[in-house]
């Protein structure tokens, strides 16, 4: 339990202390006030134990404590029993005994029902790097941090601005939280958690030196990096996650841009000179969530060697992807940058664009060629259908001219057999066409994958997947299958209709069908 809450609970029966208290906290000061309505005299042993525990954690901190009695009916009239009972806690037992007997026990137990005690606590915290810094009210600290402007964090804060790759801030939180941390800032509940922190293996000096050679932040000589706020282990509190994510992205932009500056307190302006000069602006307080791609680009650029070349390539691609604002940049931008780097150096950006255009043309050509599979199948169907129809009309015309056959016996035995052969051949041709279409589809899939494999040496893995999107292959394949299915059903229907027509137009065929059915029934 938070020791401050524990201290307050000594004087009240209220079970909603956390809900009813008013607390504030930033890097340098924590304060709290709480109105004690249901006052009770604390147990001496508990009083002594709690005070001693608070003294132990305060270390170099100073604490001011004020008890004030106030009238419930008129807040403007009150009696202040003791203005700042003490400053700088002492573990002197006699001092605590006097405090308990003369102030706490003797005076406060005489409070009437119409009065209450207002308890005010102010803690002054000298912040130090590489030492333990306490946070007493975690949510209040987050609220305070969320209200700080960007200029304060990046320029004016002596603590954040003093951070560099060699220094750390360690916060010990007087509440039970799951530890979370970045490369330079740790939030812990127990000092023992320090043993479990794993930092990244980075050459910070190499990163900062390259940044200073290639980028310029007009407002200050920036020492922190995006890794300063990039959470290695995230918090269970989403609000502080959002603050750290936003700071990580904005510092990443500073590390990518040619020039950057703060316009006022919260607006970051960046200038990126790539294929074209772009001027972007982000409001730290009011802009929507920034794309994390900027940190990914920063990390790729400043990893290992050839930082200047990679930074130039990144600026080229960002300027190409930039349309209206800095939110146009996404994961595909990094994939394009990596692919461009494989082609190597800025003079080959044109080659990369030409390559992407060539790939697009090849994919489009292959997609158009896939439509020939449908054309071939539909052509086969039309040919067999027209042949079938021509034969039937020829027989009908001959019978009309000769006027020798009855309507129920237009097809004699020989013609019926010939027509049956035509229908059977049509069915076999349908089967053949379906099999052949499947082979063509397999060939199309194989050609698509071969084309993808062909360009795998020129594009990065992510860019290759984005360019040769499997949805293109799936879409074409599904479309072909649906069209083939449609023609197959229609083709099969024409065969069935042909047999039904022959049954009614050929007495011989009708007799043979009847005899066959009778024979089957006898089996």
N, C-alpha and C positions, 0 to 999 in steps of 0.2 A: 504494500500500500504506500502511496506517496506520503512522505514524512510530513509535509505541510498539511495535507488533508488529515493525517493522523493527529497532528497537533491541534487542529481546529476541533476535531471530534472529542477532544478532552473536555471541551466546554459546552457541548450541546448534545441534545437528544435527537437532533435532526439527522435523518438517514439520507437526505438528499443534498449533502454538502457539495458534491461535484457539480450538480445541476444549478445550485443557487449562488455559488460564489462567482465573483467577477475577477478574472485574472488577466494579466498582460505580461508578455515576456519577449525580449529581443536578445541580441548578443551580449548586451552589457547590463541589463537590469531585468529583474522579475518583480512583479508587484501583485498583490491580491487584497481584496477587501471582502468581508463577509459579515452579515448581520446575524448576531446570535440572539434568537428570540427565546428559545427554550434553554436558558442558561442552567448549567449544573457545575458544581465545584469539582474540579478534577481530582482524581486519586493522586496522592503525592508520589507514590512509587512510579506510576505511569507518567506523571508530569516530569519527574527527574529523568526517567529513561528516555522519553521522547526528546527532551531538551538536549540531553547528552548526545543522542544520535544525530540531531541536527548540527550540533557543534562539530561533530566529527566530519561531516560531509562539507561543511562550509569552507574549511581550509582558510584561504586568503580572502574569502568573501566577507562583506559586512552586511549586517541585517538590522533594519530599524523596525521596531514593533510598537504599535500604538493601540491601546484599548480606549474607547470612548463610549460613554453612556449617552443615549439619546432618547428623547421623548417620542413615543409612537404617534401621539396626536399632533405634535408640532415639531417638525424636524429642525426648525430654525433655533429652537431653544434646547440646549444640551449642556451637559456638564462634562468637561474633559478631565477625567481623573488623573491622567498622567500622559503628558505629551512626550513620546519617545522614552519609554521605560528604560531602555538601554540601547546602546549601540555597540557593535562588536561583541558578539556572544562570548561569554566566559564560562569555563567549566568549573569555576569556583563553587563548591557545594554551599558554602555559607551565603554567597550571593543569591544562589537559586533558592535557598531556604527563606531568605528575607523576601524575595520576590513572591514566593508562594504564600507566605504567611501574611505579609502586610498589604499586598496589592490584590493578589488573586483571591485568597480565601476571605480575608476580613472585609474588603470593600465591595467585591462583586456579589457576594452572597446577600448583600442588603438591597440589591436592585429590586424595584417594585415590578408589578405585572405590566405597568404602563410604559416601562422602559426596556430598551434592549441595548446590547453592546455591539458596537461596530469595531471589528478587528481589522487592522490594516498592517500588512507586512510588505516591506520593501527590501529587496536583496540587490546589492551592487556586485557585479561580477567582472572583475578585470580579465579580459580575454587574452589568452596566450596560446601561441602556436606550439605544437609538440608537447602540450600538457593537457590534463583532463579539464574540460569545461562543462559545467553542469547545465542541464535544462530541467527546470522544475515542473513546468506546465507545457507539455509537448504541443498540444493543439493551439495554445496561445502563441507559442513560438512560430508555428507554421503560419498562423494568421498574420503575424508581424512580418515574416519573410515574404509572404504573398503581396504585402502592401509596399515593399521596398521597390523603388524604381530601378530601371536598368543601369542608369548612370551611377547610382550609389554602389551597386554590386560590382560593376566593371571598373569604375574610376575612383569613387570617393571613399569606399570602405577600406580602412587601413588593414582590416583582417583579410578579406577576400583578395584584395590587391597585393597583399604580401605573400600570398600563396605562390609557390613555384613547384617545380618538379621534385624538390627535396623536402618540402615542408607539408605538414598535415594539420588538420583541425580534428580534435577528438571530442565528441560530445557524449557525456554520460547522462542518460535520461532517467529521471527519478520516477519512472513509470515502467510497467512491465510491457516492453515492446519486443518485437522480433528485430534483431540487428539488421541494419542496411548500411551500405557504404559505396562511395566512389573511390577513385584512386587517391584522392587527397582529403576527403571528408568522411569521417566515421560517426555513425549514430549507434550507440551501444547502451545496453541496460546494465551490463556487468563488465568490469575491467577484464575479466577472464576471456571475454569475447574477442579481445585483441589478438589472442593466440590463434583464432580461427579465421582471421582475415587474410585473404589471398589477393595480392595486388597483381597488376599486369606487368609483364616483363617488357618495359618500354625504354627507349633511349630518349628521355625527355629533352635533354640538352640538344640533341640532334634535331628534334622536332621544333623547338623554340628558335634555334638559330636559323633554320631554314625558313621559318615563318617570318622572322625579322628581315631576312634578305629579300623575300619575295612579296610581302604584304605590308600594308601600312594602315594602322588604326590611329586616326588623327588625334583622338582625345587623350590617349595615354600610351605609355610603354607597357603593353599588356604582358603580364607574366604567366597568367593562368592559361590552360589549354582546354579544349573540349573534354578531355579526360577528367578535368577537375570536378565536373558536375555529372559526368556520364556514370549512372549507377551500375555498378558491377552486380550488386544484389539489391533488388528493388524493395521499397517499403510496402507495407500493407496499407499505408495511407496514400490514396491516389492523389491527393492535393499536392503533397510534397514531391511525388513522382512527376506530376505535370510541371511543377516549377523547375525541377532539375532537368527535365527533358527539353523544356523551352530554352533554358540557358545553354544547354549542350548544343542545340541546333544553332542558336544565334552566334555562339563563339565559333562554331564550325564554319559559318558563313564568313566571319571575320578572317579565318585562316585560309579561306578559298579565294576571297575577293582581292582585287588589286588594291583597292582603297575602301575604307569603311569609316563611318563617323556616326556619332550620336547627334540627332537633331532634337534638342530639348532633353527631356528626362528619360523618355521611353521609346523613341523612334530610332531604329537603326537603319541607316542608309548604306547600301553597298554599291560598288561600281566594279563591274566585271568586264574586262576587255578581252573578248574572244573573237569569233568571226565578226561580231558586231559589238559595240559598246552597249551594255545594258545597265540601267540604273534601277535598282530595286529598293523597296522600303518595307519594313516590318514594324508594326506597333507591338511592343512587348506586352502591353496590358490588354489590348483589345483584338489582336489578330487571332484567327482560329488556329487550331493545332497545326504546328509546322511539320512539314514532311521530314521524317527521320533520314531521308536519303542524303541530306547534306553531311550528316555525321559519317555515313558510310563512305561518301566521296572523300571527305577529309581523311578518314582512316586509311583508305586505299592510297591516296596521294602521299601521305607522310610515312607510309610504311616502307622500310628498307631504303633502297637507293633511287637515283634518278628523280628526285622530288621535283626539281624545276621543270623537267620535261612533262612529268605526269600532271603537275599543276597547270601547265599551259594547255595540255590536252583537255583537262577537266573544264577549264574556262571556255575552250572552243565549243565543246558539246553542250554545256549549260547555256551558252548564248544561242545555240541552234534550237534547243528545246524550249527556250524562254519565249512565251507568246504574249501574255498580259501581265503576269506577276510571278513572284518567286515560288508560288505554289504549283507551277507547271512542272517542276522537276520531280521525278519519281524514280522508282527502282530501275526502270528501263534506261534512264539516263546513265546510271552507273554501269550497266551492262554495255552500253554504247561506248562509254569511256574506256572500259577494259578492252573491248574489241579494237578500238582505235589504237590503243597502246600496243596491241599485238601487231598491227600493221606498222606501228612505231613512228613516233615523233610528229610534230605538228604539220610538217610539209606533206604528210601523207593523209591528212584529213579528207582532201578531195578524192583520194583513192578509196577511202572508206565509204564516202557518200556514193561514189560511182559503183563500188562493190554492192552496197545495199540496193541501189537501183537495178543492177544487173540481176541480183537474186530475186527481187520483186517481179521482174519481167519473166524470169525462168519459172517461178511458181505460177504466175498468171498463165503463161503458155502451157504449162503442164495441166493446169486446171481446165483450160479450154479444150485441150486434147482429150481429157477424160470424157468430155461430152460426146466424143465420137463413138464411145462404147454404146451410148444410148441410140445414136443415129444408126449404127450398124444393126442393132437388135430390132429397132423399129422398121428398118428397111427390109430385113428378113421377113418380118411379120407381114408387111405390106405386099411383098412379092408373092408369098404363099397364099395370102388372102385373095389377091387379084387373080392368081392362077385358078384357085378354087372357084371363084365367082365366074370367071370366063368360061370354065368348063360347064357349069350349071346353065348359064344363059345360052350357050351354044346348043345344048341338048334341048332346052325349052323351045328355042326358035325352030330347030329342026322338027320337033314334034308338032308345033303349030302349023308349019308349012305342009307337013305330010298328012296331018289330021288322021293318023292311023292309030294313035295310042289314047287310051283313056287317061283322065287326069290322075287316077290312082296308080297308073302303071307307065309313067313317062319313061322311067329307067327300067330297061329289060335286064335280063340276067347279066349279060356281058358288060353293059354300061354300068350296072350297079357294082360289079366286081372292080371295074376300072376306077370308079369313083371312090370305092373303099380304099384302093391302093393309094390314091391321091391323098385321102384323109389321113391314112396311116403314115405316109411320107411326111405330111405336114406336122403330125404329132412328133415324129422322130426328129424332124428339123427343129421343132420347138425345144426338145431336150438338148439337142446339139448346141443350139443358140444360147441356152442357159448356161451350159457347161463352159462354152467359149467365153461368155461374158464374165464368169467367175475368174477364168484365167486372165482375162484382160484387166480385171480389178486387182488381182494379185500383182500383175505387172505394173499397174499404176502405183500401187503402194510401194513396191520395190523401187521404182524409179524415183519416187518422192524421197524415200529414205536414202537412196544412193546420192541424190542431189544434196541432201542434208549432210551426208558424210563427206561429200566433196568439199563443202565449205567449212567443215569443222576445224580445219587447220588455220582458217583465216578469221574466224569469229570466236569470241569467248563462249563458254558453255551457256551462260545465261542469255547472251545476245542471240546465240544460235537457236535456243528454245523459243525466244520471243519472236524471231523472224520466221522460223519454220514451225509455226504454231500448229500443234496436232489437231486443233479445231478445224483448220482448213481441210486437212486430209479427211477427218471424220465427216465434215459437212458434205464434201464432194462424194464420198463413198455412200453416205446415207441417201443422198439425192439420186445417185445412179441406181441403187438398190430399189428405191421406191418406184422409179420410172420403169425399170425392168419388171418389177412385180406387176405393175399396172398392165404393161403390154402382154405379159405371160398369161394373166387372167383373161384378158380380152381374146388372146389367141386360142386359149383353151375353150372359151365359150363358142368361138366360131366353129371349132371342131365338133363340139357337142351339138350345136344347131345344125351342122351339116349332116350328122348322123340321124338326128330327129327328122330332118327334111327328107332324107333318103327313105326313111321308114314309111313316110306317107306317100312318096312318089314312086316307090318300087314295090310291086306286089311280091316279087321274088324275095327281096330283103325282109319285108314284113313277115313272110312265111317262114324264112330261115330264123328270124328272131323268135317267133312264136314257138317253133319246133325246139329251139335251143332252151327256151325257158321251161317248156314242158319236160324236156329231158333232165334238166337240172332238178326240177321238182321231184322227179321219180327217183333220183339218187338218194 
